[in-house]
Amino acid sequence: MKQTLIKTAVVIFALSISLSSCKKDKVETKNSFKYNQKESEIGTAMGFQYGVLDGGIYGIGMEFFEKTFTVHYVNSLPDSLSGIGDILELTFLTNNQTQIASGVYNFLDLNTATSFKAFSIVSITGSGLFVNVDPIGSNNSAAIEITGGKVTVTKNADEYEFTFDLKTNVNSTITGYYKGKPVLYAGGKKKSTTSTNGFFNPFK
């Protein structure tokens, strides 16, 4: 009887060590995007509904801000930005005016495409990766253009998952992940008169 109890205790101890090891091995994916070995942790994500672009296709612009930024609101609308960091902007082409459906969104170059595709991303004026942006400084960062790749989107109620795997015009890649509940604002242009492409305008 004593030996049986000892054997049982050993088995339980071994199982507890195994489960503890599994928990340690499981690493949660951070909300971040990575470019040139630099990982920028995402603090705020928001979207802007641009309305119909062409042929019944809608545009929704997503903006992912590094956590070094603070978004300032007026009357519950994003009005200004302070801090210095990186910003990733993507415009999704969808068949829904108010949301981005689950699916794989492949890159679409409007300069060469003959028609719009639902569930695509597109690099347009104001879209791309902006590095070391200082919204109140005199020098604005030039956009690193997106020239290929895809974004995988999973939507569950009002929660989104974005997985980025993008190529740029300087032969580099942008990879990353975001999971959260970003607010999608109607109208594209917000309260700030300096914004011409959604909330953030790097060319002001």
Order of alpha helices (4+ residues) and beta strands (2+ residues): alpha-beta-beta-beta-beta-beta-beta-beta-beta-beta-beta-beta-beta-beta-beta
